[in-house]
């Protein structure tokens, strides 16, 4: 069988048995380095393996102390749930609600309802994407955020308020009224309480990581990024 090798303008070239070699220019890699702030502040601290048994007991909460804290928090949340309110909307009780908003009866009910609505919205969107053969993670995130937007904004506003209150408390030399003074006190040793207070105080600050960001790369949540970026 003879193959016509004459050149014709409309001739289709024979397929090649190998891929053409494409040369790519290799970009130089940037050398990694570590830099330090010129002014270094070092503070010596005792390693935990060098703690005595008494110091370890005074530094960390025990299982019984944590159980008592959870029990007291639960009792305080229940007490605040049934507390009567005045005409101006302020609670008559002097106990602080900070950190227990989601543990009250109304808070738990709202949280469960919001989670159920958001879960159903995500499942519906996933079902729709499977039906049409789509894969859009941002769309799923938008559906979820649309149902939790109000709760996210409210939680961030509470966080900003608590951050300001914590900074104000940290700057005050004297402690304010205890939370839940009517509840049974938690039995803790004296030196441990002082050490735990100092450890908690060192964690307070104006770092941006102290506020949980509610936004991701989704386009619908860019407004939240701009509002709560610190």
C-alpha positions as CSV (number, residue, x, y, z in Angstrom):
1,X,0.0,0.0,0.0
2,X,1.5,3.3,-1.1
3,X,1.1,6.5,1.0
4,X,0.8,9.8,-0.8
5,X,3.5,12.0,0.6
6,X,2.9,15.0,-1.6
7,X,2.1,18.2,0.2
8,X,-1.5,19.4,0.0
9,X,-2.9,22.5,1.7
10,X,-6.0,20.7,2.9
11,X,-4.1,17.6,4.0
12,X,-4.6,16.6,7.7
13,X,-1.3,15.9,9.4
14,X,-0.7,12.4,10.8
15,X,-1.1,12.2,14.6
16,X,2.1,12.2,16.5
17,X,2.9,9.2,18.7
18,X,4.5,11.5,21.3
19,X,3.7,14.8,22.9
20,X,5.8,17.8,22.0
21,X,8.4,18.8,24.6
22,X,7.4,22.1,26.2
23,X,10.2,23.9,28.0
24,X,9.1,25.9,31.1
25,X,11.3,28.5,32.8
26,X,11.9,27.6,36.4
27,X,11.1,30.4,38.7
28,X,13.8,31.0,41.4
29,X,12.6,30.0,44.8
30,X,12.7,32.7,47.5
31,X,14.9,31.8,50.3
32,X,13.0,31.4,53.6
33,X,14.3,33.3,56.6
34,X,13.2,34.1,60.1
35,X,13.4,37.6,61.5
36,X,13.0,38.8,65.1
37,X,11.9,42.0,66.6
38,X,14.9,44.1,67.6
39,X,13.6,44.6,71.2
40,X,13.2,41.2,72.8
41,X,11.3,40.9,76.1
42,X,11.9,37.6,77.9
43,X,10.2,36.4,81.0
44,X,11.3,33.3,82.8
45,X,8.7,30.8,84.0
46,X,8.8,27.5,85.7
47,X,8.3,24.4,83.6
48,X,5.4,22.2,84.6
49,X,7.7,19.2,85.2
50,X,9.4,21.2,87.9
51,X,6.2,22.0,89.7
52,X,5.6,20.5,93.1
53,X,2.4,18.6,93.8
54,X,1.0,21.5,95.6
55,X,1.8,23.9,92.8
56,X,0.2,21.7,90.2
57,X,-2.9,21.4,92.3
58,X,-3.0,25.2,92.7
59,X,-2.4,25.9,89.0
60,X,-5.0,23.7,87.3
61,X,-8.6,23.0,88.0
62,X,-9.4,19.5,89.2
63,X,-12.2,17.4,87.9
64,X,-14.3,18.1,90.9
65,X,-13.8,21.9,90.5
66,X,-14.7,21.8,86.8
67,X,-17.8,19.8,87.7
68,X,-18.8,22.3,90.3
69,X,-18.2,25.2,87.8
70,X,-20.5,23.6,85.2
71,X,-23.1,22.9,87.9
72,X,-23.0,26.5,89.1
73,X,-23.2,27.8,85.5
74,X,-26.2,25.6,84.8
75,X,-27.9,26.8,88.0
76,X,-27.2,30.4,87.1
77,X,-28.5,30.0,83.5
78,X,-31.8,28.4,84.8
79,X,-32.1,31.2,87.4
80,X,-31.7,33.9,84.8
81,X,-34.2,32.1,82.5
82,X,-37.0,32.5,85.0
83,X,-36.0,35.9,86.3
84,X,-38.6,38.6,85.9
85,X,-37.8,41.7,83.9
86,X,-38.7,45.3,84.6
87,X,-40.6,47.6,82.3
88,X,-37.3,49.0,80.8
89,X,-36.1,45.5,79.9
90,X,-33.4,45.2,82.5
91,X,-33.2,42.1,84.7
92,X,-34.0,42.6,88.3
93,X,-31.3,40.1,89.3
94,X,-27.8,41.4,89.9
95,X,-26.1,38.3,88.4
96,X,-24.1,38.6,85.2
97,X,-25.4,36.9,82.1
98,X,-22.1,37.1,80.2
99,X,-21.2,33.8,78.6
100,X,-24.4,32.1,79.5
101,X,-26.8,33.6,76.9
102,X,-26.9,30.4,75.0
103,X,-27.5,28.3,78.1
104,X,-30.8,29.9,79.1
105,X,-34.1,28.3,78.1
106,X,-34.7,30.9,75.4
107,X,-31.1,30.8,74.2
108,X,-31.2,27.0,73.8
109,X,-34.5,27.1,72.0
110,X,-33.2,29.8,69.6
111,X,-30.0,27.9,69.0
112,X,-31.7,24.6,68.2
113,X,-34.2,26.4,65.9
114,X,-31.4,28.2,64.0
115,X,-29.3,25.0,63.6
116,X,-32.3,23.1,62.3
117,X,-33.1,25.8,59.7
118,X,-29.5,26.0,58.6
119,X,-29.1,22.3,58.4
120,X,-32.2,21.9,56.2
121,X,-31.1,24.7,53.9
122,X,-27.7,23.0,53.4
123,X,-29.3,19.6,52.7
124,X,-31.7,21.2,50.2
125,X,-28.8,22.9,48.4
126,X,-26.8,19.7,48.4
127,X,-29.7,17.8,47.0
128,X,-30.2,20.4,44.3
129,X,-26.5,20.3,43.3
130,X,-26.5,16.5,43.1
131,X,-29.6,16.6,40.9
132,X,-28.1,18.9,38.4
133,X,-24.5,17.6,38.7
134,X,-23.1,20.8,40.2
135,X,-20.3,21.3,42.8
136,X,-20.5,24.7,44.4
137,X,-19.2,24.9,47.9
138,X,-19.6,28.7,48.1
139,X,-23.2,28.4,47.3
140,X,-23.7,25.9,50.1
141,X,-21.8,28.3,52.4
142,X,-24.0,31.1,51.3
143,X,-27.2,29.1,52.1
144,X,-25.9,28.3,55.5
145,X,-24.8,31.9,56.2
146,X,-28.2,33.3,55.1
147,X,-29.8,31.3,57.9
148,X,-27.2,32.1,60.5
149,X,-26.4,35.7,59.6
150,X,-28.4,37.3,62.4
151,X,-27.0,34.9,65.0
152,X,-23.5,35.5,63.8
153,X,-23.8,39.3,64.0
154,X,-25.4,39.1,67.4
155,X,-22.6,36.8,68.7
156,X,-19.9,39.1,67.3
157,X,-21.5,42.1,68.9
158,X,-21.6,40.3,72.2
159,X,-17.9,39.4,71.7
160,X,-17.0,43.0,71.1
161,X,-18.9,44.0,74.2
162,X,-17.3,41.4,76.3
163,X,-13.8,42.3,75.0
164,X,-14.3,45.9,76.1
165,X,-15.6,44.8,79.5
166,X,-12.7,42.4,80.0
167,X,-10.2,45.1,79.1
168,X,-11.8,47.5,81.5
169,X,-11.8,44.8,84.2
170,X,-8.2,44.0,83.5
171,X,-7.2,47.6,84.0
172,X,-9.1,48.0,87.3
173,X,-7.1,47.2,90.4
174,X,-10.1,46.0,92.4
175,X,-12.4,43.1,91.4
176,X,-16.0,43.8,90.7
177,X,-19.0,41.9,92.2
178,X,-18.7,38.2,91.7
179,X,-20.9,36.4,89.2
180,X,-23.8,34.6,90.8
181,X,-23.1,35.6,94.4
182,X,-26.2,33.7,95.5
183,X,-24.9,30.4,94.3
184,X,-22.8,28.1,96.4
185,X,-19.1,29.1,96.2
186,X,-16.6,26.8,94.5
187,X,-14.0,25.5,97.0
188,X,-10.5,26.4,95.7
189,X,-7.3,26.9,97.4
190,X,-5.9,30.4,97.9
191,X,-2.6,30.3,96.1
192,X,-4.2,28.5,93.1
193,X,-6.9,31.1,92.7
194,X,-4.3,33.9,92.6
195,X,-2.2,32.0,90.0
196,X,-5.2,31.2,87.9
197,X,-6.3,34.8,87.9
198,X,-2.8,35.9,86.7
199,X,-2.9,33.3,84.0
200,X,-6.3,34.4,82.8
201,X,-5.3,38.0,82.9
202,X,-2.3,37.4,80.7
203,X,-4.6,35.9,78.1
204,X,-6.6,39.1,77.8
205,X,-5.6,41.5,75.1
206,X,-6.7,43.3,72.0
207,X,-5.5,40.5,69.6
208,X,-7.6,40.0,66.5
209,X,-7.7,36.3,67.3
210,X,-9.8,37.0,70.4
211,X,-12.8,37.7,68.2
212,X,-14.0,34.8,66.1
213,X,-14.4,35.9,62.5
214,X,-17.6,34.8,60.9
215,X,-16.6,35.3,57.3
216,X,-14.9,33.1,54.7
217,X,-14.1,33.5,51.0
218,X,-17.8,33.4,50.1
219,X,-18.9,36.6,48.4
220,X,-22.0,36.9,50.5
221,X,-19.9,37.2,53.7
222,X,-17.5,39.9,52.5
223,X,-19.5,42.6,54.3
224,X,-19.0,40.8,57.6
225,X,-15.3,40.7,56.9
226,X,-15.2,44.5,56.5
227,X,-17.3,45.1,59.6
228,X,-15.6,42.8,62.1
229,X,-12.0,42.9,60.8
230,X,-9.8,44.1,63.6
